[in-house]
Amino acid sequence: MKQLFGRDFKGKVSVALYLTITICALFLPILSYVLLFVPTLLWVIPDRRIEKFYNP
């Protein structure tokens, strides 16, 4: 699994986005609701590494 997920771009970007959304919620709550949609879209897209691993 470590080899498969060595460079986990989605995970790192998601954490950064959630931290940004949390801070943004203190000052601009409406913008934070809009930004919550971004990580959701990021994870809806299938990860090609998993597809390659299970369907060689």
Residue, then its C-alpha position, 0 to 999 in steps of 0.5 A: m500500500k505504501q508503494l501504491f500511495g507513496r505520493d498521495f496528492k489528493g490527501k495532502v491537498s484535502v488537508a490543506l483545503y480543509l485547514t483553509i476552509t476552517i480558517c475561512a469559516l471564521f471570517l467568510p462563512i459563505l465562502s467556506y461553504v462554497l469551498l467545501f465543494v472542492p474536496t468533495l469533487l476531488w474525491v469523486i474523481p476515481d484515483r487512477r493508481i487504484e484502477k491500475f492496481y486492481n485492473p492490470 
